């Protein structure tokens, strides 16, 4: 593999993300530590204290893994957390059909590499943890993945929606998953690696298995050898350990909402957009049908909209105390619970997650906690050898392909040795316009009522001239069809759907073409690398 490193500013990343990467002063007050400042990182890790009960953490994690085939390296990592010096580097993502998009793998690789680096540099146990977002209920996101085809783009949808409204991790696959896999197979070429890939997918994504179980097992199959630990808060045992934190989110909700509001207002005043809309309530309720419903706070009352369920603050505190498993965290409380359960010295975040963490610093303080080091995940574009060859035949860099296909095509034609169409037609139009001014005046002198007709005739001529120019461009475009097809092919590969490849393409697509061990090779190549730029990785 060859890896180039390009600035994030060359790609469609947000202003906030670029400012964070560059350690702009405008953002420093919103985070505890800058992830690429070695002194700040060292000071944070030296002063870090995990206030949880490590024995209970180990018990919870052991229980969480009970339904998985757990490699010995993962078991070793769990037990390492008993050491009072042990730290965790945490990342996470919602469980998704067939493993999800590329950035899921990039998050995991970043966590593994960062844990490896810190263990070596600071001479203390550091373990990587993948937090399965087992409380999310965004079914549409979880049930779809994208697969490039030869000349097009294909989405695979798991189309059984019987579990909608429930936490996705709990939804069991029906026979529909078998049909979906057959359809997926037809979208991907058969290669020397296909049998091994489909054997792995058939063992995990199968009828009767849940989204969470299948997703977690696939992750362990690929990365358990590196000591990766799975975690999640969707179990009764986890909720019992964090019940006091959920209670605090209710009893202290006014001051917490104020902290979030003031931080969000400061963020806006600094020229950035807020990632998450604020609400006085940060909890969901799990009803008898296992559906996850937002709790609202209005008129000094907590209620679940469109139901008769409501509580006073004291009643809600008591209900959480008695049945914590019936409550679920939102995007703000989830990191708090995570950091209560784990010695999370760092969280590996994508650009959107960094944006909502920017709203949370003082919110953390309401729970007597400091925000962990928010480390950007690796971000990358994979360039296949066939794509690399044709990139070299065109006058564009990789970031250029973020532009519209129409703009790329127009620019390419302008840069070729073809005649300057705009110049030809510009001269033609100007000369006709100049000559016509005299003729229109002479016609008007003969009969003033004919002036408009003469000008209209000129306008019709110019319209025809524009049509002719379009035909000339089409003729040139047809003559350059091979190159223009290459532009389209490159753009489809690097920026499908006008988006970053890492957000659109399922990572199993590349495993099918390059082998199950592709991510092992990538981990080796990224050894001692930082995630401070966008990687262009030539396969």
LINRARA-V197977 format. One line per field, one symbol per residue. ss: DSSP state (@ for helix, = for strand, . for the rest). phi: phi as a letter, one per 20 degrees, with the letter a starting at -180 (. if undefined). psi: psi as a letter, one per 20 degrees, with the letter a starting at -180 (. if undefined). A space follows every 10 residues. Layout:
ss=???
phi=???
psi=???
This chain:
ss=.=====.@@@ ....@@@@@@ @...@@@@.. .......@@@ @@@@@@@... ...@@@@@@@ @@@@@@@... .@@@@@@@@@ ......==== ===...@@@. =@@@@@@@@@ @@@@@@@@@@ @@...===== ==......@@ @@.=====.. ..=====... .....=.@@@ .=...@@@@@ @@@@@@@... ...@@@@@@@ @@@@.....= @@@@@@@@@@ @@@@@@..== =....@@@@@ @@@@@@@@@@ @.@@@@@@@@ @@@@@@@@@. .......... ..====.... ========.. ====.....= =.@@@@@@@@ @@.@@@===. @@@@@@@@@@ @..======. @@@@@@@... @@@@@..... ..====..== ===.@@@@@@ @......@@@ @@..@@@@@@ @@@@@..... @@@@@@@@@@ @@@@@@@@@@ @@@@@@.@@@ @@@@@@@@@@ @@@@@@@@@@ @@@@@@@@@. @@@@@@@@@@ @@@@.@@@.. @@@@==@@@@ @@@@...@@@ @@@@@..... ...=====.
phi=.dcdcdfffe cfdfgfffff gelfgfdgfe cfbefdefff ffffffefce eeefffffff ffffefedee ffffgffgff ffffefccdd baaffcglnn fgffffffff ffffffffff fdlbfcdecd effedfcffg ffeccdcfdg cbcceedeee dfegnefgge fefdfgffff ffffgfedff cfdfgfffff fffdebgnee gfffffffff gecffemfde brdfefffff fdgffffffe fdffffffff fffffffffe ndefecfebg ddcddeefem edcfeddbll cebdgmceeb bfffffgfff fecffeccee fefgfffgff ecfefbdece gffgfeffed gffgffdlcd fffeefffcb cedfgffgfe gfececegfg ffffgfffff ffffefefgf fffgfffgff ffffffgfff ffffffbgfe ffffffffff ffffffffff ffgffffffd ggffffgfff fffecfllcf gfedefffgf ffecofegff ffgffegmed eebeeddee
psi=qppqoqqhii rmqrggghhg gjlqhiihii qhqpijohgg gggghhippp irohhhgggg hghhjhjqop qhhghggghh ihpiiprpoq rrqqpqpkha rhhghhgggg ggggggghhg gilqppqppo oomjiqkngg hhjpqppqag japppppojo khjqhrphhi pqqaihhggh hghhhiiqqp aiigggghgg hhhgnqphqr gggggghggh hhjhijjpqq rqjjqhgghh hjhhghghhg hkhghghggg gghhhhgghj jrqphppqph pkqrpoahjj qopppqoplk ppqoqjrjpq qrghgggggg hhmhijqqqa hghghgggih hqmnhqpoqr ghhhghhiii ghgghijlqq prpopqrppq ppoqhhgggh hijqkqrghh jirqhhhggg gghhirjqqn ghgghggggg gggghhgggh ggghhgohii ghhghhhggg ghghggghgh hgggggghhk hghhhgghgg ghghmqkkrp ghihpphhgh hhhiqhjghg gggghjpjqq ljrppooo.
